[in-house]
Amino acid sequence: MNTAQRLGFEKNTKLLIIHADDAGLAHSENQATIQALEKGIVNSYSIMVPCAWFHEMAMFAKNNPQYDLGIHLTLTCEWENYRFGPVLSVSEVPSLVDKHGHFFKKREQLRENATPEDVEKELRAQIEKALNYGLAPTHIDSHMYSVGSHPDFFKIYKRLGKEYNLPVLVNEQLMQMVGLDPKSNLEEGDFVIDRTYVGEYRYFEKEGLAAYYQSVLENLDPGQNLILIHPAFNEHEMQGVTINHPNFGSQWRQQDYDFFTSEKTKATLQKHNIQLVTWGDIKTSCSF
C-alpha cells in the first residue's frame, strides 16, 4: 500500500502537508506561525532549538499538543547580523562553529569543517533539549537541509530518526538541492516524501509568491506532497534578522503568511480535492 492507502484514502489521493519552518527563530516568526496554525491551513511546524526565541515557541507547543510539531535540526546560521550557535558548548563541538562561536553561514562551510562526531552530538542535544521541555515531536527535519551537506551527516540524521522512533523529512528534490545523490544515499525502507515545494525567488522578485503557490495547488499530483513555508511578519524585528537577504527575507515571510491564511487558499484546497495530512498521521500509520 502507498501512503494514501495506509492513511485510509484512495490510492490516487492528493495528500498535502503545509509545513512552517523556523519557529523559534524570532518572536515575529513565532507569532505568525501560531496564527497560521490557529487559522487551520498550516497544519505542521518545526522549532529551531538553538535560537533565542525557542522557549516561547516551546511553551506554546507544550500547551497545544494538538498541533503537529517537528524538531528543526539546525547546523547553520545564514543571517548577517543575527547570529547563533550550538546548544552544546563550543568546546564540545568545535568543528561546527566559526571563530566567534557561531554556526557557519553556508552548507559548504559546514561540509568542509564539521566532523560527524560533533554533528551527531549537537543534533542529539537539540532533540534531547526539546524532549526535556516536555515536547512530543511528530518528526524531525533540517534547517537549510544542512544534514544533507555530507553523506555521513545524512546517515546520522536518519539514524536519529530511527532511534527516537520519529519520521525524518527525506525527499529527493531536497537532497539534490544540497548536492546529495539520492541513489547512493537512500535505502530500502526509507520513508520518502514524493514531492516538496519551496517558494521560488523568480516569483517573489516579479509577481510575488502567491502566483507560485496557487500554481502548485492547482497542479498538485497524487501522492504525498509537502509545501515548506516560513511565515513571519514584515516588521522591524524580521527586517533586522533578514537584512541583505531578500530570499526568505521579511517580505517573503509575510507573503507566506498571507497566502496560507487566506480564504482563497482554503477554497483552492477544497476545489482540487486536496487532503491535508500531518506528520503525526504518517507516524501513526507507517512504521519507523
C-alpha positions in Angstrom: 0.0 0.0 0.0 1.1 3.6 -0.6 0.9 6.4 1.9 -2.6 7.4 0.9 -3.9 3.9 1.4 -2.2 3.5 4.8 -3.9 6.7 5.9 -7.3 5.4 4.7 -7.6 7.3 1.5 -7.9 6.1 -2.1 -4.7 5.2 -3.8 -4.5 8.4 -6.1 -5.5 10.9 -3.4 -3.6 14.2 -3.3 -2.1 14.4 0.1 -0.5 17.6 1.4 1.4 18.8 4.5 1.6 22.6 4.7 4.6 23.0 7.0 6.0 26.1 8.7 9.8 26.0 9.2 11.9 28.2 11.6 9.6 28.6 14.6 11.8 29.8 17.5 13.9 31.9 15.1 12.3 35.2 16.3 9.2 36.5 18.1 7.7 37.5 14.8 8.2 34.1 13.4 6.6 32.5 16.4 3.5 34.7 16.4 2.9 34.3 12.6 3.3 30.5 13.0 0.9 30.4 15.8 -1.7 32.4 13.9 -1.2 30.3 10.8 -1.8 27.2 12.8 -4.9 28.6 14.5 -6.4 29.6 11.2 -6.4 26.0 10.2 -4.5 26.0 6.9 -0.9 25.4 8.0 -1.0 22.0 9.7 2.6 21.4 10.8 5.6 23.3 12.1 9.0 22.7 13.5 11.1 24.5 16.1 14.8 25.7 15.9 16.1 24.6 19.3 19.3 26.7 19.4 17.6 30.1 18.7 16.8 32.9 21.1 13.0 32.5 20.9 12.9 28.7 21.3 11.5 29.0 24.8 8.4 31.0 23.7 7.5 28.5 21.0 8.3 25.5 23.2 5.8 26.7 25.8 3.2 27.1 23.0 3.9 23.6 21.8 3.7 22.1 25.2 0.3 23.8 25.9 -1.0 23.0 22.4 -0.2 19.4 21.7 -2.9 19.2 19.1 -0.6 20.8 16.5 1.9 18.8 14.5 5.4 19.6 15.8 8.8 18.8 14.5 12.4 19.5 15.6 14.1 21.7 13.0 17.6 20.4 13.5 20.0 23.3 13.0 23.6 23.3 11.9 23.9 26.6 10.0 23.0 30.2 10.6 22.7 32.2 7.3 21.9 35.7 8.7 24.3 38.7 8.6 23.7 40.3 12.0 21.5 37.7 13.8 24.0 35.0 14.8 23.6 31.9 17.0 25.4 28.7 17.7 25.1 25.2 19.1 23.1 24.1 22.1 26.2 22.4 23.4 29.2 24.5 24.5 31.7 25.4 21.7 34.4 23.3 23.4 32.2 20.2 23.0 31.6 20.7 19.2 34.4 23.0 18.0 34.2 21.8 14.4 30.6 23.3 14.0 31.5 26.9 14.6 33.4 29.9 13.2 35.9 31.9 15.2 33.1 33.7 17.0 31.4 30.5 18.2 28.5 30.8 15.7 27.3 28.2 13.2 28.7 28.6 9.7 26.5 30.6 7.3 26.8 28.1 4.4 26.4 24.4 4.0 29.7 24.3 2.1 31.5 25.6 5.2 29.8 23.0 7.3 30.7 20.2 5.0 34.4 21.4 4.9 34.8 21.8 8.7 32.4 19.7 10.7 33.1 16.2 12.0 30.4 13.6 12.0 31.1 13.1 15.8 30.3 16.8 16.5 27.3 16.8 14.2 25.8 13.8 16.0 26.5 15.2 19.5 24.8 18.5 18.6 21.8 17.1 16.8 21.2 14.7 19.7 21.5 17.5 22.2 18.9 19.6 20.3 16.4 16.6 20.3 17.1 16.0 24.0 16.6 19.6 24.9 13.2 19.6 23.2 12.2 16.4 25.0 13.4 17.8 28.3 11.0 20.7 27.8 8.2 18.1 27.7 7.6 18.4 23.9 6.3 15.4 22.0 7.6 15.8 18.4 5.9 14.0 15.5 9.0 14.2 13.2 12.4 15.8 12.7 13.6 17.9 9.7 16.5 20.1 9.0 17.2 23.9 8.7 18.5 24.6 5.2 18.6 20.8 4.8 22.1 21.1 6.1 22.0 17.4 7.2 22.4 16.7 3.5 25.6 18.6 3.1 27.6 15.4 3.6 26.6 11.7 3.3 27.9 11.0 6.8 25.7 13.7 8.3 22.7 12.4 6.4 23.2 8.9 7.8 23.3 10.4 11.3 20.0 12.2 10.6 18.3 9.1 9.5 19.7 7.1 12.4 18.5 9.6 14.9 15.0 9.3 13.4 15.1 5.5 14.0 16.5 5.8 17.5 13.8 8.3 18.6 11.1 6.5 16.5 10.3 9.6 14.5 9.9 10.0 10.7 12.5 12.3 9.2 12.0 14.6 6.2 13.6 12.8 3.3 12.9 14.0 -0.2 14.9 13.5 -3.4 14.4 17.2 -4.5 15.8 18.5 -1.3 18.7 16.0 -1.5 19.6 17.2 -5.0 19.3 20.8 -3.9 22.1 20.3 -1.4 24.2 18.1 -3.7 23.4 14.8 -2.2 22.9 11.9 -4.6 19.5 10.1 -3.8 20.6 6.9 -5.4 23.5 6.3 -3.2 22.0 7.8 0.0 18.6 6.2 0.1 17.9 2.7 1.4 15.1 0.3 1.1 12.5 1.1 3.7 13.2 4.8 3.9 10.1 6.9 4.0 10.4 9.5 1.2 8.1 12.4 0.6 7.1 12.3 -3.1 7.3 16.0 -3.8 8.4 19.0 -1.8 7.7 22.6 -2.8 9.6 25.7 -1.6 9.0 29.2 -2.8 11.0 30.3 -5.8 12.8 33.6 -5.9 11.9 34.3 -9.6 8.2 34.5 -8.5 9.0 36.6 -5.4 11.0 39.1 -7.4 8.3 39.6 -10.1 4.6 39.0 -9.3 5.0 37.6 -5.8 4.9 34.2 -4.2 1.1 33.8 -4.3 1.2 33.0 -8.0 3.7 30.2 -7.4 1.8 28.7 -4.5 -1.5 29.0 -6.4 0.0 27.1 -9.4 1.4 24.4 -7.1 -2.0 23.8 -5.5 -3.9 23.8 -8.8 -1.4 21.3 -10.4 -0.7 19.1 -7.4 -0.2 15.5 -8.3 -1.5 12.5 -6.3 0.8 11.2 -3.6 2.4 12.7 -0.5 3.2 16.4 -1.1 4.9 18.9 1.2 4.9 22.7 0.9 7.6 24.3 3.1 6.9 27.9 4.1 8.4 30.4 6.6 5.7 32.6 8.0 6.6 35.8 9.8 5.6 39.5 9.7 7.4 42.1 7.7 8.2 44.4 10.6 11.3 45.7 12.4 12.4 42.5 14.1 12.3 40.3 11.0 13.7 43.1 8.8 16.7 43.2 11.2 17.1 39.4 11.2 16.9 39.1 7.4 18.8 42.2 6.4 20.5 41.9 3.0 18.8 38.5 2.5 15.8 39.1 0.2 15.2 35.4 -0.5 13.4 34.1 2.6 13.5 37.7 4.0 10.8 39.5 5.9 8.7 40.4 2.9 9.0 36.9 1.6 7.8 35.5 5.0 4.9 38.0 5.1 3.8 36.7 1.7 4.0 33.1 3.0 1.8 34.1 6.0 -0.7 36.0 3.9 -1.3 33.2 1.3 -1.6 30.4 3.7 -4.1 32.1 6.0 -6.4 33.3 3.2 -9.9 32.1 2.5 -9.0 31.8 -1.2 -6.4 29.2 -0.3 -8.8 27.2 1.7 -11.2 27.2 -1.2 -8.5 26.1 -3.6 -7.8 23.0 -1.4 -11.4 22.1 -1.5 -11.8 22.7 -5.2 -9.0 20.4 -6.1 -9.8 17.7 -3.5 -6.5 18.1 -1.6 -6.4 16.3 1.7 -4.4 17.8 4.5 -2.5 15.2 6.5 0.2 15.6 9.2 3.4 14.0 10.2 1.6 12.7 13.2 -0.8 10.9 10.8 2.1 9.4 9.0 3.9 8.4 12.2 0.8 6.6 13.4 0.1 4.8 10.1 3.6 3.9 8.9 6.3 2.1 10.8 9.6 3.7 11.6 
